[in-house]
Amino acid sequence: MNTPHPFRYISISLQRYMLRASLIAISVMPVLPANAIDINFDYRFDTQGMFSDPTRRAALEAAATVYDRFTDNLLAINPDAQNTWSLSINRPDGGGNVTLNNLNVNAQSITVFVGGWGFHPSVLGWAGAGNITNVSGSIAWQQTIQARGQLGALDPNPTDYGVWGGAITFNKNVDWHFDLNTDPAENQQDFLTTAMHEIGHILGFGEAASWGQHIQGDAENGYTFHGQNSLDLIGHPIALDRYGSHWAEGTYSVIDGNLQETAMDPSTPRGQRQWMTDLDYAGFADIGWEIPEPTVAFVFMSCSLLLLGRHRSTNTNSTIETGDLS
Ligand SMILES: [Zn+2]
């Protein structure tokens, strides 16, 4: 889940000409690993028109590119007469639960149903992988449904994660900023930032059994995260939110040496675009995702997008949200 940020936030202003130069460079440089995972959005339940505007779909696609660094080999889910399955998801248009029978999911691909409806503005959106309600067929088929071929995902103490996909619901009542080439206004929520965060939950952040393996503590005294990649990066256990499903509110890390609040803490400031920090990626690696060191081209793109993300007015006047921040 992603919520509006409860705090004022000051970031760095940069010159427009730098941004223009960076964007031109992005457009001519191929950056995808050969075997990148593919996040495939499905709009069949977008009955309230959250994504009827192509600009909005473009922002969603841009959020998915953050995960292009993940290079796991995900097995295809191709049901047939002998191998069948059903799942139940929470419709992203607020229409309640729906059962899907024998969904096809391509190799390397994850299917994410998206849509929106209007609810209380203290919540920007949420995500879930639904419930697999029936699997019938060979042992190999059942394992593919549950783990997509990820070794260790079905161990008693899981070390990896493979998922068919999920559903993301966005709040239509929020004043979203969808444009990729401009900064969000000081009172707007950046859609790309929230979409990136919610896709992260679909990929198991705060949700996967292999994430839970690394949590210590309890609700009363607080949870900490002990995944090895994260420990190696930070040097000590990382505090989590009270559900153990995000980094603690206000956890910071770096992108190419620049400090930024983590993308996978519970809330997002108005007027600001965030990207995945080193700690966010370390968390995904601890879930079991294979995340090679970025190529030179990818580093360049990340840096360029960071410049874009950090350029905004310093005259922010966000109001403090109260309520549940998780
Ligand atoms: Zn969240």
Boltz pocket constraint, residues with backbone or C-beta under 6 A from the ligand:
constraints:
  - pocket:
      binder: B
      contacts: [[A, 1], [A, 2], [A, 197], [A, 201], [A, 245], [A, 246], [A, 265], [A, 266], [A, 326]]
      max_distance: 6.0
